[in-house]
Amino acid sequence: MAAEPILPLPPAPPQFKLIQHHLRTAQEHEKRDAVVSYFCRLYAMQTGMKIDSKTPECRKFLVKLMDQLEIMKKQLGDNESITQDVVGNAHVENYAYKMFLYADTEDRAGRFHKNMIKSFYTASLLYDVLTVFGELTEENIQHRKYAKWKAAYIHNCLKNGETPQSGPIGMEDDEILDIESKGDGSLPQSSNSNMPPESMPTADLSNIQVPPSDQPPSNFSTIHIPPGAHAPANTPAEVPGSSVLPNTPTIQPVPQNIPIIDPSLYSVKPQGEVRLTPEDYARAQKYCKYAGSALQYEDVGTAVENLQKALKLLTTGRE
């Protein structure tokens, strides 16, 4: 029996302007990463309900969006990322990190191009999506601000023929331009616009908006860049189980650089009486979540690195 198709949404009412980019990201990820697509729609639904669920046009739009979510939930019913919040949170968070790390690596290397800008902006949208699982960590809040700011800053520099500065530079608030406030639709088409959908970046930059509350502080030098492989932003994450599309070509294993194992972890012995705080348990759990999510991407190096961190924290009380 063929899977029920996901019907396109009607045009979004003006009230839902803030969630249009999240819905576009959901559409672009339907085949690339169905889990990310599902949670982007769920975020849009929850946010739309808060914005306006009473006017007829908004209510009609939300009903259609709810239909899409129901269809996707049936299709992904046996996927742990959908049935278990912890797994789903780790999946989306890891995907956002991949996008962020790719863009950050390109930025720090001085390679400024549309794909890296789109990756920064898409990462910021996915950090929004993580709020469906609860409040963001301070680290994720900082990454969201930084990614959104970098996307707007580099886009404006390139548009004005200026060379952006790499890395977490300090900027004055009035230098952070709000592209949407100018109604800028002049962003040139991407040079790879004829590439297949799975190779395309995942955000339209024509209406990047950096609200005043999201402007970063003047010094971002303390931002924490999480460990992990600097994978390209278009690296797909296969949805485990039956959600993998049929007739998918077999992917040959690729040699990976595995981090050196800390010798002290081979024969772990608790160092005296270790007193772990609730924060320690939470951090250890987060490292394990990152490791499990990294394995969905066959990223052994990141998985090993995070498991070592969890083991060291649990046995010594230190990171």
MARSE-839308 format. One record per residue: residue in three letters; z, x, y of N, C-alpha, C in turn. Coordinates in steps of 0.001 Angstrom, whole numbers, padded with zeros to 6 digits, always signed. Each point is the difference from the previous one (the first is absolute). Last residue first. Layout:
<nodes>
ALAZXYZXYZXY/...
</nodes>
This chain:
<nodes>
GLU+033917+035459+016995-001458-000031-000124-000562+001398+000178/ARG+005030-001878-002009-000730+000572+001119-001500-000102-000247/GLY+003483-001253-003103+000385-000688+001210-000690+000547+001232/THR-000402+001148-004879+000703+000896+000930+000522-000706+001234/THR-002427-002183-003620+000848+000952-000715+000789+000921+000913/LEU-003158-003406+001548+000961-000678-000863+000962+000958-000683/LEU-003574+001650+002761+000943-000774+000811+001080-000629-000862/LYS-003536+002326-002107+000875+000927+000715+001050-000772+000812/LEU-003312-002499-002224+000909+000635-000963+000975+000930+000701/ALA-003410-002051+002569+000978-000994-000453+001017+000643-000928/LYS-003568+002666+001450+000907-000292+001111+001076-000992-000423/GLN-003419+000988-003049+000899+001143+000164+001011-000260+001112/LEU-003390-003155-000602+000980-000077-001096+000982+001168+000066/ASN-003606-000049+003046+001005-001016+000331+001040-000155-001095/GLU-003597+003038-000686+000784+000423+001160+001100-000998+000322/VAL-003157-001027-003390+000938+001045-000419+000914+000405+001147/ALA-003433-003082+000981+000981-000591-000912+001047+001023-000412/THR-003687+001433+002596+000951-000775+000803+001080-000613-000879/GLY-003436+002326-002240+000768+000894+000854+001053-000721+000829/VAL-003189-002379-002725+001108+000580-000745+000877+000867+000895/ASP-003418-004086+000558+000403+001108+000866+001249+000636-000606/GLU-002767-004068-001134-000148+001198-000839+000318+001255+000810/TYR+000616-004592+001413-001140+000716+000570-000331+001256-000823/GLN+003647-002661-001154-001091-000977+000030-001262+000625+000567/LEU+004012+002443+000015-000671+000030-001305-001097-001051-000088/ALA+002830+000207+003799-000960+001108-000001-000769+000059-001314/SER+003562-003089+000483-001197-000438+000711-001062+001096+000004/GLY+004188+000990-001887-000698-001013-000799-001286-000462+000661/ALA+002746+002987+002390-000565+000657-001178-000796-000993-000838/TYR+002405-001589+003705-001171+000758+000433-000687+000651-001197/LYS+004025-002211-000802-001061-000964+000316-001264+000727+000416/CYS+003830+002567-000645-000521-000471-001291-001126-001016+000207/TYR+002283+001563+003807-000788+001079-000590-000621-000429-001331/LYS+002956-002990+002068-001259+000079+000737-000887+001103-000571/GLN+004352-000487-001690-000848-001095-000451-001354+000042+000688/ALA+003229+003029+001435-000458+000351-001345-000927-001079-000551/ARG+002074-000818+004119-001031+001034+000131-000550+000396-001367/ALA+003551-003071+000132-001203-000617+000562-001126+001024+000119/TYR+004261+001470-001368-000631-000807-001052-001316-000611+000497/ASP+002580+002311+003144-000560+000934-000984-000713-000766-001113/GLU+002369-002454+003228-001253+000529+000559-000671+000973-000959/PRO+004276-001757-001052-001061-001002-000179-001342+000471+000544/THR+003140+003945-001431+000158-001137+000905-001063-001048-000320/LEU+002440+003960-003168-001241-000518+000563+000293-001226+000857/ARG+002572+004545-002179+000253-001313+000591-001270-000467+000718/VAL+001549+003678-004108-000993-000361+001002+000298-001409+000504/GLU+002696+004190-002538+000049-001438+000221-000941-000354+001147/GLY-001175+004376-002686+001298-000548+000337-000063-001511+000133/GLN-004307+001546-000673+000778+001043+000656+001335-000569+000464/PRO-003515-001398-004209+000631-000425+001254+000889+001096+000563/LYS-004272+001102-002923+001423-000234-000223+000623-000420+001319/VAL-005163+000924-002529+000778-000588+001093+001437-000225-000440/SER-004268+002875-001353+001275-000278-000674+000962-000515+001053/TYR-004387+000616+001395-000252-000028-001440+001267-000310-000788/LEU-000423+000634+004860-000015-001366-000500-000242-000080-001504/SER-000016+004043+002714+001375-000496-000118+000057-001407-000575/PRO-004166+002286+001051+000636+000412-001270+001396-000567-000192/ASP-004122-002270+002711+001215+000732+000345+000725+000384-001293/ILE-005324-000740+000237+001246-000698-000317+001179+000896+000352/ILE-005035-000158+002304+000882+000788-000867+001304-000753-000214/PRO-004557-002762+001008+000994+000844+000669+000888+000731-001000/ILE-005160-001373-000889+001334-000542-000230+001016+000909+000675/ASN-005467-001195+000465+000991+001042+000226+001388-000612-000113/GLN-004553-001816-002587+000863-000143+001156+000941+001199+000092/PRO-005062-001939-002401+001134+000945+000000+000801-000135+001285/VAL-002652-004171-002046-000237+001094+000937+001202+000944-000039/PRO-002490-003936-003498+001194+000593+000604-000361+001192+000870/GLN-003500-004018-000635+000458+001173-000722+001235+000580+000684/ILE-001884-005158-000163+000281+001097+000917+000570+001162-000797/THR-003332-004496-001100+001108+000829-000426+000162+001182+000940/PRO-002097-004777+001608-000360+001233-000681+001228+000835-000321/THR-000124-005394+000227+000341+001114+000874-000324+001300-000720/ASN-000433-004759-001494-001146+000885+000181+000278+001131+000992/PRO+003310-004002+000610-000780+000368-001174-001162+000907+000390/LEU+004693-000079+002804-001260-000705-000106-000759+000435-001240/VAL+005358-000250+000570-001051+000984+000149-001333-000679-000263/SER+004194-002227-000567-000649-000167+001291-001063+001060+000258/SER+003016-000405-003881-001224-000773-000088-000716-000151+001322/GLY+003369+004108-000293-000105-001180-000867-001337-000685+000103/PRO+001632+002890+004244+000217+000136-001428-000215-001306-000742/VAL-002511+001823+004429+001063-000948-000296+000218+000023-001499/GLU-001911+004113+003052-000322-001006-000993+001198-000899-000233/ALA-001486+002655+004434+001110-000047-000947-000315-001083-001011/PRO-003302+003293+003331+000472-001302-000475+001192+000146-000914/THR-001899+002960+004290+000344+000140-001407+000542-001322-000515/ASN-001431+001174+004572-000750-000956-000815+000265+000181-001487/ALA+001983+002763+003435+000420-001376+000246-000741-000990-000876/PRO+000999+005113-001627-000853-000716+000952+000405-001448+000123/ALA+003792+003517-001352-001181-000633-000584-000846-000670+001064/HIS+003998+003546-000557-000744-000480+001165-001308-000601-000472/ALA+004900+000375-002676-001361+000505+000080-000715-000601+001196/GLY+005335+000527+000260-001001-000687-000814-001359+000600+000183/PRO+005211-000618+002704-000778+000844-000901-001039-000811-000743/PRO+001670-001399+005021+000444-000041-001388-000856+000893-000875/ILE+001352+000488+005236-001204-000269-000773+000381+000042-001468/HIS+002824-000890+004777+000040+000514-001365-001272-000395-000725/ILE+001312+000925+005457-000470-000960-000985-000053+000638-001373/THR+001257+001945+004407+000963-000153-001093-000475-000961-001069/SER-002377+001028+004118+000060+001213-000814+000943-000135-001179/PHE-001648-002954+003806-000016-000425-001393+000134+001188-000938/ASN+000869-001639+005443-000012+001145-000905+000097-000489-001441/SER-000080-003011+003721-000839+001073+000522-000050+001204-000926/PRO+000662-004981-002021+000711+000826+000967-000863+001186+000391/PRO-002644-004341-001532+000918+000987-000565+000757+000734+001079/GLN-001816-005193-000044-000380+001300+000497+001014+001033-000478/ASP+000037-004852-000770-000370+000910-001066-000431+001365+000508/SER+001240-003717+002814+001165+000254-000840-000304+000972-001114/PRO-003460-001500+002989+000951+000913+000640+001182+000335-000882/PRO-004555-001248-002458+000931-000685+000887+000985+000984+000606/VAL-004947+000608-001900+001260+000722-000062+000959-000680+000958/GLN-004945-001091-002727+000975-000377+001023+001271+000787-000222/ILE-005668-000229-001354+001306+000608-000231+000930-000381+001143/ASN-004775-001422-001211+001083-000699+000703+001362+000572-000340/SER-004175+001705-001733-000454-000519+001283+001103-000697+000777/LEU-000191+002298-004504+000765+000543+001119-000340-000637+001328/ASP+000139-001276-005516-000895-000070+001150+000794+000417+001228/ALA+000775+001374-005418+000449-000714+001192-001068+000031+001073/THR+000155+002381-004512+000487-001361-000155+000534-000648+001262/PRO-004061+003783-002039+001374-000090+000465+000386-001451+000217/MET-003783+001247-003651+000218-000243+001417+001468+000062+000346/SER-002152+000329-004399+000057+001267+000715+000341-000175+001469/GLU-000614-003619-003157+001142+000771-000464+000130+001334+000715/PRO-003706-003057+000925+001307-000427+000518+001147+000872-000440/PRO-004861+002261+000400+000562-001129-000746+001401-000326+000465/MET-003347+002156+003577+000612+000412-001257+000565-001217-000721/ASN-002117+000268+004433-000818-000443-001115+000578+000399-001347/SER+001952+001175+004255+000036-001453-000112-000839-000516-001147/ASN+001518+004530+001948-000184-000309-001418+000002-001495-000230/SER+000594+001949+004308-001210+000628-000512-000230-000298-001464/SER+002519-003365+003476+000273+001160-000833-001292+000538-000580/GLN-000045-002575+004685+000048-000282-001423+000254+001286-000773/PRO+001883-000495+005023-001259+000156-000711+000159-000250-001483/LEU+002873-002279+004019+000132+001045-001004-001304+000133-000764/SER+001233-003145+003666-001084+000973+000073+000109+001108-001025/GLY+002699-003993+001586-000769-000221-001207-001105+001013-000138/ASP+004782-001125+002954-000972+001021-000371-000665-000347-001310/GLY+003388-002047+003326-001060-000719-000691-001084+000927-000493/LYS+004251+001034+002207-001249+000200+000722-001157-000756-000646/SER+004342-000014-001897+000174-000557+001340-001255+000159+000844/GLU+000364+001901-004391-000272-001431-000017+000097-000603+001385/ILE+001065+004585-000779-001429-000268-000078-000285-001486+000116/ASP+003976+003088+001871-000108-001206-000808-001471-000414-000017/LEU+002469+005048+000768-000849-001079+000478-000026-001157-000982/ILE+003185+004247+001595-000289-000733-001233-000745-001266+000374/GLU+001727+002944+003262-001190+000593-000596-000389-000692-001301/ASP+003931-000965+002645-001173-000569+000638-001296+000616-000515/ASP+004326+001483-001593-000283-001369-000399-001297-000529+000608/GLU+000515+005225-000940+000619-000963+000897-000420-001404-000399/MET+000334+004134-003548-000874-000666+000953+000815-000917+000884/GLY+000179+004396-004008+000685-000936+000884-000989-000606+000976/ILE-001220+001682-005156+000170+000448+001377+000797-001021+000794/PRO-001183+001023-005186+000925-000876+000744+000291+000514+001393/GLY-004784+001211-002527+001419-000034-000319+000835-000878+000900/SER-004651+001955+001924+000444-000233-001370+001512-000121-000089/GLN-003467-001302+004144+000921+001042-000433+000545-000361-001372/PRO-004988-001475+002146+001418-000359-000228+000821+001238-000342/THR-004514-000344+003098+000454+000555-001280+001474-000342-000194/GLU-003925-002880+002855+001062+000990+000083+000375+000489-001393/GLY-003162-003622+001544-000564+001338-000068+001025+001109+000125/ASN+000633-004908-000219-000134+000556+001341-000551+001422+000005/LYS+000800-002372-004073-000830-000900+000791-000264+000573+001386/LEU+002948+002255-002896-001386+000143-000445-000929-000871+000828/CYS+004618-000361+000875-000475+001340+000329-001472+000156-000370/ASN+002185-003974-001247-000294+000047+001429-000502+001371+000435/HIS+001376-000571-004492-001162-000854+000280-000389+000095+001474/ILE+003938+002123-001389-001194+000756-000395-001258-000810+000279/TYR+004150-002131+000937-000164+001206+000814-001298+000740-000339/ALA+001351-003812-002577-000428-000377+001350-000306+001227+000844/ALA+001705+000723-004337-001303-000667-000098-000530-000340+001389/LYS+004371+001788-000336-001034+001006-000231-001390-000639-000060/TRP+003745-002881+000357-000196+000769+001221-001124+001012-000159/LYS+001351-002415-003758-000665-000901+000945-000314+000735+001308/ALA+002454+002322-003298-001360-000258-000470-000768-000875+000997/TYR+004610+000899+000826-000811+001205+000156-001455-000260-000386/LYS+003208-003435-000638-000210+000272+001420-000970+001163+000195/ARG+001300-000932-004402-000824-001083+000529-000318+000242+001473/HIS+002976+002945-002176-001381+000201-000438-000923-001078+000560/GLN+004612-000419+000813-000558+001127+000748-001453+000258-000387/ILE+002362-003274-002384-000179-000454+001379-000646+001104+000827/ASN+001269+001016-004386-001219-000795+000048-000275-000541+001401/GLU+004005+002394-000683-001141+000885-000239-001314-000766+000093/GLU+004080-002346+000165-000264+000685+001263-001212+000916-000128/THR+000021-004153-003228+000876+001147+000210-000348+000638+001346/LEU-000898-005256-000745-000555+001335-000205+001088+001054+000144/GLU+000879-005159-001695-000071+000840+001188-000560+001375-000350/GLY-001539-003717-003349+001264+000193+000699-000195+000906+001205/PHE-003539-001534-002897+001035+000368-000977+001369+000182+000654/VAL-004003-000951+002453+000170-001152-000892+001096+000280-001028/THR-001536+003280+003184+001122-000836+000434+000151-001254-000861/LEU-003615+003272-000397+001220+000323-000755+001188-000863+000415/VAL-004225-000125+002303+000009-000792-001239+001276+000252-000800/ASP-000895+002576+003900+000336-001388+000344+000202-000816-001272/TYR-001628+004226-000595+001442+000053+000270+000493-001355+000497/LEU-004563+000495-000642+000689-000102-001292+001507+000160+000164/LEU-002816+000548+003772-000024-001393-000442+000770-000177-001307/SER-000588+004347+001689+000947-000737+000841+000042-001473-000402/ALA-003146+002747-002138+001362+000330-000432+001023-000771+000820/THR-004478-000312+001285+000264-000792-001201+001396+000285-000532/TYR-001464+002582+003631+000252-001384+000396+000293-000887-001205/PHE-001088+004593-000708+001259-000119+000754+000301-001475+000280/SER-004131+000854-001904+001073+000194-000972+001366-000075+000666/LYS-003899-000170+002649+000158-001249-000747+001139+000113-001009/ILE-001185+003863+002333+000593-000967+000928+000275-001311-000734/MET-002257+003312-002360+001423+000336+000129+000693-000934+000979/ASN-004654-000539-000668+000738-000312-001223+001482+000319+000129/LYS-003057+001095+003551+000344-001424-000085+000812-000330-001249/HIS+000460+004940+002011-001152-000843-000326+000480-001424-000244/PHE+001669+005512+000966+000131-001333+000582-001261-000810-000273/ARG+002786+004615-001477-001213-000707-000430+000112-001456+000452/GLY+003349+003705+000332-000934-000121+001107-001311-000652-000367/ALA+004171+000783-002606-001067+000987-000196-001041-000060+001117/ARG+003594-003074-000159+000597+001324+000208-001016+001129-000218/ASP-001387-004516-000782+000400+000175+001400+000501+001416+000245/GLU-000999-001349-004424-001224+000183+000777+000337+000289+001464/THR+003585-001042-002775-000564+001292-000378-001272+000294+000790/ASP+002015-004207+000507+000821+001029+000629-000532+001396-000315/ALA-002014-003771-002064-000305+000042+001433+000771+001112+000692/TYR+000920-000685-004563-001397+000418+000165-000327+000152+001486/LEU+004192-001755-001098-000075+001430-000258-001418+000531+000148/PHE+000822-004694+000433+000618+000747+001087-000191+001503-000189/MET-001424-002904-003436-000833-000162+001186+000521+000872+001143/LYS+002592-000149-003869-001266+000680-000276-000912-000064+001226/TYR+004026-002417+000148+000218+001432+000138-001297+000776-000221/ALA-000052-004616-000788+000074+000276+001437+000203+001483+000253/TYR+000131-001428-004427-001369-000113+000515-000023+000305+001501/ASN+004159-000220-002117-000708+001199-000408-001435-000001+000524/GLU+002618-003826+000728+000524+001118+000784-000741+001287-000347/VAL-000945-003903-002461-000553-000095+001352+000454+001193+000839/HIS+001749-000237-004377-001465+000079-000056-000598+000008+001409/ALA+004682-000680-000589-000385+001399-000227-001517+000169+000011/ASN+001715-004379+000319+000356+000773+001192-000460+001443-000139/GLY-000441-002780-003742-000972-000332+001029+000238+000778+001276/VAL+003128+000406-003476-001259+000646-000377-001066-000261+001059/VAL+004137-002110+000540+000200+001446+000100-001297+000744-000302/ASP+000168-004776-000476-000068+000462+001382+000127+001516+000120/GLN-002047-002912-004104+001229+000724+000314-000122+000622+001399/THR-003563-002595-001862+001164-000706-000542+001325+000677+000347/ILE-004288+001825+001306+000086-001350+000556+001289-000688-000430/SER-001105+004282-001593+000047+000153+001454+000093-001345+000703/GLU-000588+000360-004755+001385+000194+000431+000119+000168+001515/ASN-003722-002868-002774+000114+001293+000673+001411+000154+000558/ASP-002152-003886-002217+000715+000909-000901+000168+001394+000606/GLY-002257-003596+002420+001271-000519-000488+000787+000946-000881/LEU-004314-000147+002838+000855+001182-000145+001349-000349-000615/GLN-003326-003366+000796-000791+001117-000510+000855+001225-000300/LYS+001982-003788+002025-000408-000317-001371-000755+001172-000620/LYS+001141+000330+004494+001216+000096-000807-000294-000333-001455/MET-003428-000479+003209+000274+001400-000292+001232+000159-000879/ILE-001096-004321+001504-001044+000481-000908+000284+001453-000397/GLU+002808-001927+003215+000230-000605-001309-001016+000488-001026/LEU-000512+001309+004525+001149+000657-000619+000273-000552-001402/GLN-003341-002050+002628-000414+001341-000412+001136+000719-000725/ASP+000970-004138+001928-000861-000169-001182-000459+001356-000520/MET+002350-000098+004030+000897-000230-001125-000788-000192-001296/LEU-002366+000296+003996+000547+001308-000343+000951-000113-001192/LYS-001716-003950+001784-001075+000756-000647+000489+001385-000439/VAL+002967-002606+002496-000202-000620-001314-001084+000737-000773/LEU+000781+001226+004470+001059+000493-000891-000120-000595-001398/PHE-002944-001528+003397-000291+001387-000340+001026+000540-000993/LYS+000696-004288+001741-001156-000005-000894-000335+001420-000447/ARG+003363-000540+003235+000467-000481-001298-001140+000014-001021/CYS-001010+001060+004460+000787+001068-000622+000470-000418-001389/GLU-002309-003159+002582-000912+001088-000363+000749+001151-000669/PRO+002536-003836+001611-000907-000292-001130-000882+001174-000404/THR+004911+000823+002112-001269-000521+000523-000997-000146-001147/LYS+004257+001855-001056+000020-001425+000333-001328-000535+000524/SER+001795+004587-001142-000296-000729-001236-000114-001505+000246/ASP+000282+005186+002535-000335-001413+000245-000378-000660-001320/ILE+002289+004405+000446-000715-000147+001273-000254-001467+000323/LYS+002005+001328-004122+000937+000204+001102-000674-000240+001354/MET-002575-000198-003944+000959-001107-000015+000986+000111+001162/GLY-003047+003539-000740-000660-001176+000565+000933-001200+000057/THR+001472+003918-002143-000040+000193+001446-000640-001205+000684/GLN+000109+000048-004702+001365-000080+000523+000026+000133+001524/MET-004192+000538-002176+000512-001361-000179+001390-000139+000640/ALA-001963+004267-000152-000691-000847+000978+000516-001441-000073/TYR+001577+003034-003215+000538+000323+001324-000629-000899+001063/LEU-001728-000342-004288+001341-000571+000039+000657+000279+001352/ARG-004187+001938-000866-000123-001444+000226+001386-000651+000091/CYS-000139+004523-001065-000505-000161+001368-000123-001482+000339/PHE+001128+001126-004384+001148+000080+000902-000428-000023+001469/TYR-003388-000126-003401+000911-001147-000146+001121+000057+001039/SER-003002+003671-000322-000651-001175+000562+000937-001210-000024/VAL+001389+003926-002146+000047+000166+001448-000604-001212+000685/VAL-000418+000058-004597+001413-000149+000364+000180+000129+001512/ALA-004270+000755-001999+000330-001420+000112+001457-000223+000395/ASP-003646+003912+000729+001415-000053-000406+000498-001421+000223/ARG-004708+000966+000199+000530+001368+000009+001435+000048-000490/LYS-002421-004097+000614-000437+000705-001199+000574+001408-000073/GLU+001275-002771+003653-000022-000917-001135-000387+000698-001303/HIS+000514+001651+004792+000662+000572-001169-000055-000898-001241/GLU-001802-001150+004370-000641+001258-000368+000607+000630-001245/GLN+001877-003985+001879-001341-000262-000511-000664+001281-000496/ALA+004193+000353+002127+000121-000690-001293-001366-000224-000623/THR+000180+001719+004350+000389+001018-000979+000134-000610-001386/ARG-000770-002923+003520-001208+000790-000253+000292+001097-001028/LEU+003595-002569+001481-000864-000797-000873-001301+000743-000306/HIS+002967+001938+003034+000617+000012-001333-000853-000790-000992/HIS-001263-000020+004521-000259+001313-000596+000602+000099-001400/GLN+000786-003930+002572-001391+000094-000423-000318+001336-000667/ILE+004200-001805+002104-000089+000240-001442-001441+000163-000482/LEU+001322-000866+004656+000784+001147-000444-000155+000302-001491/LYS-001989-003883+002196-000695+001246+000313+000730+001213-000564/PHE+000713-005054-000117+000191+000935-001106-000716+001336+000219/GLN-000208-003828+003008+001425+000330-000140+000244+001082-001046/PRO-004373-001938+000787+000397+001063+000945+001458+000416-000136/PRO-002430-001948-004360+000306-000506+001338+000445+001132+000918/ALA-003312+000960-004165+001420-000097+000330+000180-000581+001396/PRO-004147-001034-003513+000382+000847+001141+001466-000225+000376/PRO-000851-001097-005009-000687-000420+001233+000383+000944+001129/LEU+000016+001872-005058+000796-000783+000945-000874-000492+001147/PRO-001743+001060-005195+000278+000586+001311+000790-000942+000896/LEU+000449+000000-005430-000878-000519+001032+000354+000606+001355/ILE+000516+001662-005197+000800-000124+001211-000934-000408+001133/PRO-000619-001055-005498-000345+000822+001162+000938-000255+001176/GLU+001073-000271-005397-000264-000874+001130-000292+000829+001240/ALA-001110+001811-004963+001112-000110+000953-000412-000882+001167/ALA-002132-000667-004944-000129+000821+001205+001178-000233+000936/MET-000097-000395-005464+000000-000845+001191+000000+000882+001243/
</nodes>
